[in-house]
């Protein structure tokens, strides 16, 4: 696959690996109501409820403003901690083994602890992607994005955010996954583009989940890219990866992230 290497986002955007848990972390993180747990002097209480439409919009606006102001990963993490009580879990990064599409970066998932909700620990797994070049071919079929685990979890809520690099394609948020189960989540996205931008230039897919017992898990993410008349008709998330149903065996590419390893507990 060839891409137009001269294209760059009209607005300066950090690469997804540099700013973990920016979009989906904010709209997905469920929170414990003030009365759900015994309030202690040092207990962190979220200022904004991200599991409501109003709260999600407020959080998304705050982080977009932070990014527009040049906020780095540390500043974004501080913002997440202050308004949503999130703490990041560091994760190793490795290059994926599937040949990538030119100009597309899929960051290894970031895993965040959301604290206790109704007596159970909740976690957020987030995968971000970003194109640094605009593909020079038409895109008519669905693209696909996913986050998956090698051990089963209990999914609670899922979301995908995607937008252009310019105002031509505003941010879109959806929860209608093509597949969501104990091993992860995947979405199909109908592409739109013009001469300078596309609606999947950058975005994030995430899953809020719980576990039945303390267990180490490995999380990965992926972006399945198709062009010309090829598209992804369906997908299935499993412990070993994502199975894609393509409508043609040509004009397609798959970018998988490196793994993120973390131990999660109920």
C-alpha positions as CSV (number, residue, x, y, z in Angstrom):
1,X,0.0,0.0,0.0
2,X,1.2,3.5,-0.9
3,X,0.3,6.6,0.9
4,X,0.8,10.3,0.3
5,X,3.7,11.1,2.6
6,X,3.1,14.9,2.3
7,X,-0.1,14.9,4.2
8,X,-0.1,16.0,7.8
9,X,-2.9,16.9,10.2
10,X,-3.9,20.6,9.9
11,X,-3.8,20.9,13.6
12,X,-0.9,19.6,15.7
13,X,-1.9,16.3,17.3
14,X,0.2,14.1,19.6
15,X,0.8,10.6,18.4
16,X,-1.4,8.1,20.2
17,X,1.5,6.4,22.0
18,X,2.5,9.7,23.5
19,X,-0.8,10.5,25.1
20,X,-2.3,7.4,26.7
21,X,-6.0,7.3,27.7
22,X,-7.1,10.6,26.3
23,X,-10.5,10.1,24.6
24,X,-12.1,6.7,25.4
25,X,-10.7,6.7,29.0
26,X,-12.7,9.8,29.7
27,X,-16.0,8.7,28.2
28,X,-15.9,5.2,29.5
29,X,-14.7,5.3,33.0
30,X,-17.6,4.4,35.3
31,X,-17.5,5.9,38.8
32,X,-18.8,5.1,42.2
33,X,-21.6,7.4,43.4
34,X,-20.6,9.3,46.6
35,X,-22.6,7.0,48.8
36,X,-21.5,3.7,47.2
37,X,-18.4,3.4,49.4
38,X,-17.4,4.6,52.8
39,X,-16.1,8.1,52.4
40,X,-12.6,8.6,53.9
41,X,-10.6,11.7,54.3
42,X,-8.2,10.6,51.5
43,X,-10.8,9.0,49.2
44,X,-10.8,10.2,45.7
45,X,-14.3,11.3,44.6
46,X,-14.8,12.0,40.8
47,X,-15.8,15.6,40.1
48,X,-17.6,14.5,36.8
49,X,-19.7,11.4,36.1
50,X,-18.4,10.1,32.8
51,X,-21.1,7.5,32.4
52,X,-23.6,10.2,31.5
53,X,-23.9,12.0,28.2
54,X,-23.3,15.4,29.9
55,X,-20.4,14.1,31.9
56,X,-18.7,12.5,28.9
57,X,-19.0,15.7,26.9
58,X,-17.5,17.7,29.7
59,X,-14.6,15.4,30.1
60,X,-14.0,15.1,26.4
61,X,-13.9,18.9,26.1
62,X,-11.5,19.2,29.0
63,X,-9.0,16.8,27.5
64,X,-9.3,18.2,24.0
65,X,-8.5,21.6,25.4
66,X,-5.5,20.2,27.3
67,X,-4.3,18.6,24.1
68,X,-4.8,21.8,22.1
69,X,-2.8,23.7,24.7
70,X,0.1,21.3,24.1
71,X,-0.4,19.1,27.1
72,X,1.9,16.1,27.3
73,X,1.2,12.6,28.7
74,X,2.0,13.7,32.2
75,X,-0.4,16.6,32.1
76,X,-3.2,14.5,30.7
77,X,-2.6,11.9,33.3
78,X,-2.8,14.5,36.0
79,X,-6.1,15.8,34.6
80,X,-7.5,12.2,34.5
81,X,-6.5,11.8,38.2
82,X,-7.9,15.1,39.3
83,X,-11.4,14.9,37.6
84,X,-11.9,11.1,37.3
85,X,-9.7,9.5,39.9
86,X,-7.7,7.5,37.2
87,X,-4.3,6.0,37.8
88,X,-2.2,4.8,34.8
89,X,-0.7,1.3,34.6
90,X,2.6,1.3,32.7
91,X,2.8,-1.2,29.9
92,X,5.6,-2.6,27.7
93,X,5.5,-1.9,24.0
94,X,6.6,-4.0,21.1
95,X,6.2,-3.8,17.4
96,X,3.4,-5.9,16.0
97,X,4.1,-8.9,13.8
98,X,1.5,-8.1,11.1
99,X,2.8,-6.0,8.2
100,X,1.3,-2.5,8.8
101,X,-0.4,0.0,6.5
102,X,1.9,2.9,5.6
103,X,1.4,5.9,7.9
104,X,-0.7,4.3,10.5
105,X,0.3,3.9,14.2
106,X,-1.7,1.7,16.6
107,X,-0.5,2.2,20.1
108,X,-0.4,-0.7,22.6
109,X,-3.4,-0.5,24.9
110,X,-3.2,1.4,28.1
111,X,-4.9,-0.2,31.1
112,X,-6.3,2.0,33.9
113,X,-7.7,1.2,37.3
114,X,-11.0,2.9,37.8
115,X,-11.3,1.9,41.5
116,X,-14.2,0.2,43.1
117,X,-17.7,0.4,41.8
118,X,-20.4,-1.4,43.8
119,X,-17.7,-3.3,45.6
120,X,-15.8,-4.5,42.6
121,X,-12.7,-3.2,40.9
122,X,-13.2,-1.9,37.4
123,X,-10.6,-1.4,34.7
124,X,-10.4,0.4,31.4
125,X,-8.4,-0.9,28.4
126,X,-7.8,1.7,25.7
127,X,-6.3,1.5,22.2
128,X,-5.5,4.7,20.2
129,X,-4.6,5.0,16.6
130,X,-3.5,7.8,14.3
131,X,-2.7,8.2,10.6
132,X,0.3,10.5,9.8
133,X,-0.4,10.3,6.1
134,X,-3.6,10.4,4.1
135,X,-4.0,7.2,1.9
136,X,-4.0,8.1,-1.7
137,X,-6.7,5.5,-2.7
138,X,-10.5,5.6,-2.3
139,X,-12.1,3.9,0.7
140,X,-15.6,2.6,0.2
141,X,-15.8,-0.4,2.6
142,X,-15.9,-0.5,6.4
143,X,-12.7,-0.2,8.4
144,X,-12.4,-2.1,11.7
145,X,-10.8,-1.3,15.1
146,X,-10.5,-3.6,18.1
147,X,-9.1,-4.2,21.6
148,X,-8.7,-7.8,22.8
149,X,-7.4,-9.9,25.7
150,X,-5.8,-13.4,26.0
151,X,-8.0,-14.3,29.1
152,X,-11.7,-13.7,29.6
153,X,-13.1,-10.7,31.5
154,X,-16.5,-9.4,32.2
155,X,-17.3,-6.4,29.8
156,X,-19.2,-3.5,31.3
157,X,-19.2,-0.8,28.7
158,X,-17.5,-0.1,25.3
159,X,-17.1,2.9,23.1
160,X,-15.2,4.1,20.0
161,X,-14.2,7.7,19.2
162,X,-13.0,8.7,15.8
163,X,-12.5,12.0,13.9
164,X,-10.6,13.7,11.2
165,X,-7.4,15.7,11.7
166,X,-9.3,18.8,10.7
167,X,-12.7,20.3,11.5
168,X,-14.0,18.7,8.3
169,X,-14.8,15.5,10.2
170,X,-15.9,16.2,13.8
171,X,-15.5,13.6,16.6
172,X,-18.0,10.7,16.6
173,X,-18.7,8.5,19.6
174,X,-20.5,5.2,19.3
175,X,-21.2,2.2,21.5
176,X,-22.7,-0.2,18.9
177,X,-19.9,-2.7,18.7
178,X,-19.8,-5.3,15.9
179,X,-18.7,-7.8,18.6
180,X,-18.2,-7.5,22.3
181,X,-17.6,-10.5,24.6
182,X,-15.3,-11.6,27.4
183,X,-12.2,-11.4,25.2
184,X,-12.7,-7.8,24.0
185,X,-14.5,-5.5,21.6
186,X,-14.5,-4.6,17.9
187,X,-16.2,-1.9,15.9
188,X,-16.8,-1.3,12.2
189,X,-16.5,2.2,10.8
190,X,-17.8,3.5,7.5
191,X,-15.1,5.7,6.1
192,X,-15.6,9.2,4.8
193,X,-12.9,11.4,3.2
194,X,-12.2,14.4,1.1
195,X,-9.0,15.5,-0.6
196,X,-7.3,16.5,2.7
197,X,-8.8,14.5,5.5
198,X,-10.8,11.4,6.6
199,X,-13.1,10.5,9.4
200,X,-10.7,7.8,10.8
201,X,-7.6,10.0,10.8
202,X,-7.4,9.4,14.6
203,X,-9.4,7.7,17.3
204,X,-9.6,5.3,20.2
205,X,-11.5,2.2,21.2
206,X,-11.9,1.1,24.7
207,X,-13.6,-1.3,27.1
208,X,-14.5,-1.0,30.8
209,X,-14.4,-4.4,32.4
210,X,-14.3,-6.5,35.6
211,X,-12.6,-9.8,36.5
212,X,-13.7,-12.7,38.6
213,X,-10.2,-13.2,40.2
214,X,-6.7,-11.7,40.1
215,X,-5.1,-12.7,36.8
216,X,-2.4,-11.5,34.5
217,X,-3.7,-10.5,31.1
218,X,-2.2,-9.3,27.8
219,X,-4.1,-6.7,25.8
220,X,-3.6,-5.8,22.2
221,X,-5.3,-3.5,19.7
222,X,-5.7,-3.4,15.9
223,X,-6.9,-1.4,12.9
224,X,-8.0,-3.3,9.8
225,X,-7.7,-1.0,6.8
226,X,-9.4,-1.6,3.4
227,X,-9.5,0.4,0.2
228,X,-11.0,0.6,-3.3
229,X,-14.0,-1.8,-3.2
230,X,-12.7,-3.9,-0.3
231,X,-14.2,-3.7,3.2
232,X,-14.7,-5.6,6.5
233,X,-18.1,-7.1,6.6
234,X,-17.9,-8.6,10.1
235,X,-15.5,-9.5,12.9
236,X,-15.2,-11.9,15.8
237,X,-13.0,-11.3,18.9
238,X,-11.3,-14.3,20.4
239,X,-8.5,-14.9,22.9
240,X,-6.0,-15.3,20.1
241,X,-7.0,-12.2,18.2
242,X,-9.7,-10.8,15.9
243,X,-11.1,-12.8,12.9
244,X,-12.2,-10.5,10.1
245,X,-14.6,-11.3,7.3
246,X,-13.4,-9.4,4.3
247,X,-15.5,-9.0,1.2
248,X,-12.4,-9.4,-1.1
249,X,-8.9,-10.9,-0.7
250,X,-7.2,-7.8,-2.1
251,X,-6.7,-4.1,-1.1
252,X,-6.4,-4.6,2.6
253,X,-3.9,-4.2,5.5
254,X,-3.8,-4.9,9.2
255,X,-2.0,-3.0,11.9
256,X,-1.7,-4.7,15.3
257,X,-0.2,-3.1,18.3
258,X,2.4,-4.5,20.6
259,X,1.2,-6.2,23.8
260,X,0.4,-4.7,27.1
261,X,0.8,-6.9,30.1
262,X,-0.9,-6.2,33.5
263,X,-2.4,-8.0,36.4
264,X,-6.0,-7.1,37.2
265,X,-8.1,-8.1,40.3
266,X,-11.8,-8.0,41.2
